[in-house]
Amino acid sequence: MTALGIPKTDLDKLNNHAAQDVSAKLYDMHEYLEKKTATIETWDRVLGEEISKQK
């Protein structure tokens, strides 16, 4: 998905990968809903295009 321009950090948040550094673990409690939504919408669009090619 990084080939689609989605940063690895956004993918990590979407996949609920835990932060490794202390400040992120303790202080970054933001849910990143907008970035997660954009990532899912991009993936949905790409999958839809690929499925359409198969028909």
N, CA, C and O atoms as a printed pandas DataFrame, in Angstrom:
     atom_number atom_name residue_name chain_id  residue_number  x_coord  y_coord  z_coord
0              1         N          MET        A               1    0.813   -1.187    0.000
1              2        CA          MET        A               1    0.000    0.000    0.000
2              3         C          MET        A               1    0.860    1.256    0.000
3              4         O          MET        A               1    0.390    2.339   -0.350
4              5         N          THR        A               2    2.119    1.107    0.393
5              6        CA          THR        A               2    2.990    2.273    0.314
6              7         C          THR        A               2    3.196    2.686   -1.138
7              8         O          THR        A               2    3.465    3.855   -1.416
8              9         N          ALA        A               3    3.071    1.739   -2.067
9             10        CA          ALA        A               3    3.175    2.068   -3.490
10            11         C          ALA        A               3    2.028    2.972   -3.930
11            12         O          ALA        A               3    2.124    3.641   -4.960
12            13         N          LEU        A               4    0.955    2.997   -3.165
13            14        CA          LEU        A               4   -0.184    3.865   -3.459
14            15         C          LEU        A               4   -0.016    5.244   -2.834
15            16         O          LEU        A               4   -0.883    6.107   -2.971
16            17         N          GLY        A               5    1.104    5.444   -2.149
17            18        CA          GLY        A               5    1.367    6.734   -1.527
18            19         C          GLY        A               5    0.916    6.826   -0.080
19            20         O          GLY        A               5    0.899    7.912    0.499
20            21         N          ILE        A               6    0.554    5.702    0.503
21            22        CA          ILE        A               6    0.119    5.694    1.897
22            23         C          ILE        A               6    1.352    5.489    2.776
23            24         O          ILE        A               6    2.039    4.475    2.652
24            25         N          PRO        A               7    1.634    6.440    3.658
25            26        CA          PRO        A               7    2.821    6.315    4.507
26            27         C          PRO        A               7    2.749    5.102    5.437
27            28         O          PRO        A               7    1.669    4.720    5.889
28            29         N          LYS        A               8    3.886    4.512    5.712
29            30        CA          LYS        A               8    3.949    3.353    6.602
30            31         C          LYS        A               8    3.375    3.680    7.974
31            32         O          LYS        A               8    2.746    2.827    8.599
32            33         N          THR        A               9    3.580    4.891    8.444
33            34        CA          THR        A               9    3.046    5.261    9.758
34            35         C          THR        A               9    1.524    5.188    9.778
35            36         O          THR        A               9    0.934    4.793   10.784
36            37         N          ASP        A              10    0.885    5.569    8.669
37            38        CA          ASP        A              10   -0.576    5.480    8.589
38            39         C          ASP        A              10   -1.022    4.022    8.564
39            40         O          ASP        A              10   -2.026    3.667    9.181
40            41         N          LEU        A              11   -0.283    3.183    7.855
41            42        CA          LEU        A              11   -0.606    1.755    7.818
42            43         C          LEU        A              11   -0.453    1.124    9.201
43            44         O          LEU        A              11   -1.266    0.295    9.608
44            45         N          ASP        A              12    0.587    1.522    9.912
45            46        CA          ASP        A              12    0.799    1.000   11.259
46            47         C          ASP        A              12   -0.372    1.358   12.172
47            48         O          ASP        A              12   -0.834    0.527   12.953
48            49         N          LYS        A              13   -0.845    2.594   12.071
49            50        CA          LYS        A              13   -1.989    3.015   12.891
50            51         C          LYS        A              13   -3.231    2.223   12.511
51            52         O          LYS        A              13   -3.979    1.784   13.385
52            53         N          LEU        A              14   -3.454    2.036   11.216
53            54        CA          LEU        A              14   -4.623    1.299   10.745
54            55         C          LEU        A              14   -4.593   -0.145   11.246
55            56         O          LEU        A              14   -5.624   -0.702   11.622
56            57         N          ASN        A              15   -3.410   -0.739   11.248
57            58        CA          ASN        A              15   -3.253   -2.125   11.688
58            59         C          ASN        A              15   -3.098   -2.251   13.200
59            60         O          ASN        A              15   -2.871   -3.338   13.731
60            61         N          ASN        A              16   -3.226   -1.113   13.879
61            62        CA          ASN        A              16   -3.160   -1.070   15.339
62            63         C          ASN        A              16   -1.819   -1.555   15.879
63            64         O          ASN        A              16   -1.754   -2.172   16.942
64            65         N          HIS        A              17   -0.747   -1.270   15.137
65            66        CA          HIS        A              17    0.588   -1.611   15.622
66            67         C          HIS        A              17    0.958   -0.654   16.746
67            68         O          HIS        A              17    0.766    0.556   16.626
68            69         N          ALA        A              18    1.473   -1.180   17.810
69            70        CA          ALA        A              18    1.816   -0.374   18.978
70            71         C          ALA        A              18    3.045    0.479   18.702
71            72         O          ALA        A              18    3.988    0.050   18.036
72            73         N          ALA        A              19    3.010    1.693   19.230
73            74        CA          ALA        A              19    4.158    2.594   19.119
74            75         C          ALA        A              19    5.309    2.032   19.944
75            76         O          ALA        A              19    5.095    1.386   20.969
76            77         N          GLN        A              20    6.526    2.283   19.487
77            78        CA          GLN        A              20    7.694    1.734   20.165
78            79         C          GLN        A              20    8.402    2.739   21.065
79            80         O          GLN        A              20    9.059    2.348   22.030
80            81         N          ASP        A              21    8.275    4.032   20.761
81            82        CA          ASP        A              21    8.986    5.009   21.573
82            83         C          ASP        A              21    8.133    5.450   22.766
83            84         O          ASP        A              21    6.904    5.400   22.714
84            85         N          VAL        A              22    8.788    5.873   23.818
85            86        CA          VAL        A              22    8.123    6.194   25.080
86            87         C          VAL        A              22    7.115    7.321   24.922
87            88         O          VAL        A              22    5.996    7.221   25.427
88            89         N          SER        A              23    7.488    8.386   24.234
89            90        CA          SER        A              23    6.564    9.518   24.123
90            91         C          SER        A              23    5.296    9.142   23.366
91            92         O          SER        A              23    4.209    9.588   23.732
92            93         N          ALA        A              24    5.412    8.339   22.332
93            94        CA          ALA        A              24    4.227    7.918   21.585
94            95         C          ALA        A              24    3.352    7.000   22.430
95            96         O          ALA        A              24    2.125    7.096   22.390
96            97         N          LYS        A              25    3.975    6.122   23.185
97            98        CA          LYS        A              25    3.213    5.203   24.039
98            99         C          LYS        A              25    2.421    5.954   25.105
99           100         O          LYS        A              25    1.278    5.606   25.401
100          101         N          LEU        A              26    3.032    6.978   25.674
101          102        CA          LEU        A              26    2.420    7.661   26.813
102          103         C          LEU        A              26    1.582    8.876   26.442
103          104         O          LEU        A              26    0.570    9.148   27.089
104          105         N          TYR        A              27    1.984    9.601   25.421
105          106        CA          TYR        A              27    1.369   10.893   25.173
106          107         C          TYR        A              27    0.534   10.976   23.904
107          108         O          TYR        A              27   -0.338   11.839   23.806
108          109         N          ASP        A              28    0.771   10.118   22.946
109          110        CA          ASP        A              28    0.038   10.202   21.684
110          111         C          ASP        A              28   -1.205    9.322   21.763
111          112         O          ASP        A              28   -1.169    8.146   21.401
112          113         N          MET        A              29   -2.287    9.895   22.232
113          114        CA          MET        A              29   -3.530    9.145   22.404
114          115         C          MET        A              29   -4.539    9.439   21.289
115          116         O          MET        A              29   -5.690    9.006   21.354
116          117         N          HIS        A              30   -4.105   10.167   20.284
117          118        CA          HIS        A              30   -4.964   10.504   19.155
118          119         C          HIS        A              30   -5.341    9.230   18.407
119          120         O          HIS        A              30   -4.522    8.317   18.298
120          121         N          GLU        A              31   -6.564    9.152   17.892
121          122        CA          GLU        A              31   -7.027    7.935   17.225
122          123         C          GLU        A              31   -6.736    7.903   15.721
123          124         O          GLU        A              31   -6.848    6.845   15.102
124          125         N          TYR        A              32   -6.367    9.035   15.127
125          126        CA          TYR        A              32   -6.016    9.093   13.706
126          127         C          TYR        A              32   -7.153    8.618   12.800
127          128         O          TYR        A              32   -6.909    7.993   11.768
128          129         N          LEU        A              33   -8.390    8.915   13.186
129          130        CA          LEU        A              33   -9.543    8.436   12.443
130          131         C          LEU        A              33   -9.547    8.925   10.995
131          132         O          LEU        A              33   -9.866    8.155   10.089
132          133         N          GLU        A              34   -9.199   10.190   10.767
133          134        CA          GLU        A              34   -9.195   10.722    9.395
134          135         C          GLU        A              34   -8.180    9.995    8.520
135          136         O          GLU        A              34   -8.479    9.655    7.375
136          137         N          LYS        A              35   -6.998    9.758    9.045
137          138        CA          LYS        A              35   -5.967    9.065    8.259
138          139         C          LYS        A              35   -6.348    7.609    8.024
139          140         O          LYS        A              35   -6.121    7.076    6.938
140          141         N          LYS        A              36   -6.923    6.965    9.031
141          142        CA          LYS        A              36   -7.362    5.581    8.872
142          143         C          LYS        A              36   -8.456    5.496    7.813
143          144         O          LYS        A              36   -8.456    4.593    6.977
144          145         N          THR        A              37   -9.387    6.446    7.859
145          146        CA          THR        A              37  -10.478    6.466    6.884
146          147         C          THR        A              37   -9.941    6.675    5.480
147          148         O          THR        A              37  -10.369    5.992    4.550
148          149         N          ALA        A              38   -9.015    7.604    5.308
149          150        CA          ALA        A              38   -8.433    7.866    3.992
150          151         C          ALA        A              38   -7.694    6.636    3.466
151          152         O          ALA        A              38   -7.763    6.331    2.276
152          153         N          THR        A              39   -7.002    5.943    4.337
153          154        CA          THR        A              39   -6.284    4.731    3.937
154          155         C          THR        A              39   -7.253    3.657    3.466
155          156         O          THR        A              39   -7.027    3.026    2.433
156          157         N          ILE        A              40   -8.319    3.449    4.209
157          158        CA          ILE        A              40   -9.315    2.442    3.832
158          159         C          ILE        A              40  -10.011    2.832    2.531
159          160         O          ILE        A              40  -10.267    1.973    1.688
160          161         N          GLU        A              41  -10.320    4.114    2.358
161          162        CA          GLU        A              41  -10.970    4.557    1.121
162          163         C          GLU        A              41  -10.063    4.358   -0.088
163          164         O          GLU        A              41  -10.532    3.970   -1.158
164          165         N          THR        A              42   -8.776    4.618    0.074
165          166        CA          THR        A              42   -7.828    4.395   -1.018
166          167         C          THR        A              42   -7.773    2.916   -1.371
167          168         O          THR        A              42   -7.824    2.554   -2.546
168          169         N          TRP        A              43   -7.673    2.075   -0.375
169          170        CA          TRP        A              43   -7.613    0.629   -0.595
170          171         C          TRP        A              43   -8.900    0.136   -1.249
171          172         O          TRP        A              43   -8.849   -0.712   -2.140
172          173         N          ASP        A              44  -10.046    0.648   -0.827
173          174        CA          ASP        A              44  -11.336    0.284   -1.411
174          175         C          ASP        A              44  -11.382    0.651   -2.895
175          176         O          ASP        A              44  -11.860   -0.127   -3.722
176          177         N          ARG        A              45  -10.884    1.834   -3.220
177          178        CA          ARG        A              45  -10.876    2.284   -4.615
178          179         C          ARG        A              45   -9.996    1.378   -5.476
179          180         O          ARG        A              45  -10.398    0.965   -6.564
180          181         N          VAL        A              46   -8.807    1.074   -4.990
181          182        CA          VAL        A              46   -7.870    0.238   -5.745
182          183         C          VAL        A              46   -8.428   -1.173   -5.924
183          184         O          VAL        A              46   -8.347   -1.738   -7.015
184          185         N          LEU        A              47   -8.985   -1.736   -4.874
185          186        CA          LEU        A              47   -9.578   -3.071   -4.995
186          187         C          LEU        A              47  -10.739   -3.066   -5.982
187          188         O          LEU        A              47  -10.876   -3.986   -6.788
188          189         N          GLY        A              48  -11.570   -2.035   -5.921
189          190        CA          GLY        A              48  -12.688   -1.922   -6.857
190          191         C          GLY        A              48  -12.218   -1.860   -8.298
191          192         O          GLY        A              48  -12.817   -2.481   -9.176
192          193         N          GLU        A              49  -11.147   -1.114   -8.550
193          194        CA          GLU        A              49  -10.592   -1.022   -9.902
194          195         C          GLU        A              49  -10.074   -2.382  -10.367
195          196         O          GLU        A              49  -10.294   -2.769  -11.515
196          197         N          GLU        A              50   -9.397   -3.099   -9.494
197          198        CA          GLU        A              50   -8.861   -4.416   -9.854
198          199         C          GLU        A              50   -9.983   -5.423  -10.103
199          200         O          GLU        A              50   -9.897   -6.229  -11.030
200          201         N          ILE        A              51  -11.014   -5.383   -9.297
201          202        CA          ILE        A              51  -12.154   -6.286   -9.486
202          203         C          ILE        A              51  -12.857   -5.982  -10.800
203          204         O          ILE        A              51  -13.271   -6.898  -11.511
204          205         N          SER        A              52  -12.996   -4.701  -11.126
205          206        CA          SER        A              52  -13.642   -4.311  -12.388
206          207         C          SER        A              52  -12.870   -4.823  -13.598
207          208         O          SER        A              52  -13.471   -5.172  -14.614
208          209         N          LYS        A              53  -11.561   -4.871  -13.497
209          210        CA          LYS        A              53  -10.731   -5.375  -14.597
210          211         C          LYS        A              53  -10.970   -6.863  -14.835
211          212         O          LYS        A              53  -10.812   -7.348  -15.955
212          213         N          GLN        A              54  -11.347   -7.580  -13.792
213          214        CA          GLN        A              54  -11.545   -9.026  -13.885
214          215         C          GLN        A              54  -12.881   -9.403  -14.523
215          216         O          GLN        A              54  -13.066  -10.540  -14.956
216          217         N          LYS        A              55  -13.801   -8.461  -14.581
217          218        CA          LYS        A              55  -15.139   -8.757  -15.117
218          219         C          LYS        A              55  -15.174   -8.661  -16.613
219          220         O          LYS        A              55  -16.221   -8.880  -17.222
